[in-house]
Amino acid sequence: MSGPEGRAGVWTEETAAAQKTESAPKNTTTDGVSMEDLPIRDDLRGRSPYGAPQLAVPVALNTNENPYAPSGRLAETLAARVAEVATGLNRYPDRDAVRLRAALAGYLGHGLDTSGVWAANGSNEVLQQILQVFGGHGRTAMGFEPSYSMHPIIAGVTGTGWAPVPRTPGFDIDVEAATEAIVRQQPHVVFLTSPNNPTGTSLPLEVIERIAAVAPGVVVVDEAYAEFRREGTPSALSLLPAHPRLIVTRTMSKAFAMAGARLGYLAAHPAVVDALQLVRLPYHLSAVTQAVAATALDFADELLGAVKQLREERDTLVAWLRARGFAVADSDANFVLFGEFADRGAAWQGLLDRGVLIREVGPPGWLRVTVGTPEEMSAFREALLQVAAGQ
Ligand SMILES: *Cc1c(COP(=O)(O)O)cnc(C)c1O
């Protein structure tokens, strides 16, 4: 396996030591000029770029990717569709991505059609477009933390203020506290992540409805992990008909195993989709991306079969960790938050020294591990037992 720097293979103690820390932003160049010397926006000064480490490790369980690569049959079909598209690349793509949006609407069901679905380059771009329309300077977005770190980052980049509200010790949203904070602070955008990253916990529909009833602006339910939820856990898609200011975002990066293709989407009232046209760049979604995403949707059954396996592996992992005395948050996602470590940094490093990269994220004392293949999970379990014995 090779990482972004193309470092292949041999894993040694030295490699582990060399890759010790989460990569810090490089803010000086060889001639000594740093970005701080440039006339950048005042509100961007001192910020760090998003930086989940991309290290060349034998077992990478840190970014919630799907470990199952596209099958040979899917890869061949993708290549054939891209070859068809290639002969038309002198032309701009379908600006409205109509065919893809129709396919996404068909996949989601719930009576949705093209007019109520929008797509962009990853759900991060979808979130950015939402904040460009509904947030911005002098406006505020609210989130319930710990949650997805990109929500406050994208808010900041779009000049939107950030109003965090803490979750309960069990990682739930306290509805009374949430509605009180919304009534008092009147946020223009409210982010609800369900299943939540990094905790894995999902929200009852009743909580989303109570929040939507008092929120003066838009309510975004980030459902990046929707396909991994346990039996009986509902999706906020069913609330859309009654709530014209509710937006549900999804992605093909996780369940569909297409993180490299960059395709995210949303479902909402058609008026919301119309409003997003004001900020989307013309031709933002390349013809290649549109063709790749539509082809992956044709293979939904195959791809979601692997999701079933990952959900089982997840439930096995949760039970295994609990049986060994770890605290584990309920998970409806393809990762598990567990703890509590007196020194989680040392535990994270101990795992990395054994070639297993997980994520140091969430509340102090907790770590997040992505569910991988059975082989990756047994490597994780073995390394964790060694680390725990040494602590
Ligand atoms: C991974 C993730 C996303 C996905 O982002 P993409 O840009 O679609 O890859 C969105 N929201 C949450 C909460 C995530 O964890």
Ligand as a Chemical Component Dictionary entry (heavy atoms), coordinates in Angstrom:
data_LIG
# 
_chem_comp.id                   LIG 
_chem_comp.type                 NON-POLYMER 
_chem_comp.pdbx_formal_charge   0 
_chem_comp.three_letter_code    LIG 
# 
loop_
_chem_comp_atom.comp_id 
_chem_comp_atom.atom_id 
_chem_comp_atom.alt_atom_id 
_chem_comp_atom.type_symbol 
_chem_comp_atom.charge 
_chem_comp_atom.model_Cartn_x 
_chem_comp_atom.model_Cartn_y 
_chem_comp_atom.model_Cartn_z 
_chem_comp_atom.pdbx_ordinal 
LIG C1 C1 C 0 -17.032 12.198 5.669 1  
LIG C2 C2 C 0 -18.083 13.201 5.999 2  
LIG C3 C3 C 0 -18.627 13.985 4.991 3  
LIG C4 C4 C 0 -18.229 13.698 3.570 4  
LIG O1 O1 O 0 -17.597 14.659 2.925 5  
LIG P1 P1 P 0 -17.360 14.502 1.348 6  
LIG O2 O2 O 0 -16.965 15.876 0.990 7  
LIG O3 O3 O 0 -18.659 14.087 0.731 8  
LIG O4 O4 O 0 -16.290 13.480 1.157 9  
LIG C5 C5 C 0 -19.653 14.856 5.292 10 
LIG N1 N1 N 0 -20.115 14.954 6.557 11 
LIG C6 C6 C 0 -19.619 14.213 7.550 12 
LIG C7 C7 C 0 -20.203 14.308 8.911 13 
LIG C8 C8 C 0 -18.571 13.330 7.307 14 
LIG O5 O5 O 0 -18.046 12.625 8.300 15 
# 
loop_
_chem_comp_bond.comp_id 
_chem_comp_bond.atom_id_1 
_chem_comp_bond.atom_id_2 
_chem_comp_bond.value_order 
_chem_comp_bond.pdbx_ordinal 
LIG C1 C2 SING 1  
LIG C2 C3 SING 2  
LIG C2 C8 DOUB 3  
LIG C3 C4 SING 4  
LIG C3 C5 DOUB 5  
LIG C4 O1 SING 6  
LIG O1 P1 SING 7  
LIG P1 O2 DOUB 8  
LIG P1 O3 SING 9  
LIG P1 O4 SING 10 
LIG C5 N1 SING 11 
LIG N1 C6 DOUB 12 
LIG C6 C7 SING 13 
LIG C6 C8 SING 14 
LIG C8 O5 SING 15 
# 
